[in-house]
Amino acid sequence: MEIQEAGSAPDPDEAGPGRERSELANDLRLACQMIARRVRFESSSKVPPHQMSVLFKIRREPRTPGALAEAERISAPAMTRTVNAMAEAGLVRRMKHPEDSRSVLVVLTDEGRRTIEEVLDSRDTWMARHLDGLAEEDLDLLERATKVLTRIGQQ
């Protein structure tokens, strides 16, 4: 069994019932990473990917810088620098924590919400453009695969 290096694409001709599960796991992981990377970097955005990740995390509810650092798996000082840069850009603001006066919450601004909408639209447009021209059977397969991948991601 040959394990592929990160960044190399799986060979679709090797698919089939005789494949080992570990090969499928490797190829699937690489394909998901490749698509995620392309969508992140090829969709237009004036905001760096690490800042977009923070915006997406506070989209539904404000979080403390400490909770954001933990979620992003970075140090508190690194998150402080990120939040500072985002506040200077007008994407977020800090507000007093309603339950803990010693703490602050990072909250989206209107500009932050607009940025998220623009990026999501750009990413969806990028993906739709790459789905154009696919055969109906491929689109059906992708629809079924999306359901399976969503289930896997939620486990």
Secondary structure, 3 states (H helix, E strand, C coil): CCCCCCCCCCCHHHCCCCCCHHHHHHHHHHHHHHHHHHHHHHCCCCCCHHHHHHHHHCCCCCECHHHHHHHHCCCHHHHHHHHHHHHHCCCEEEEECCCCCCCEEEEECHHHHHHHHHHHHHHHHHHHHHHCCCCHHHHHHHHHHHHHHHHHHHC
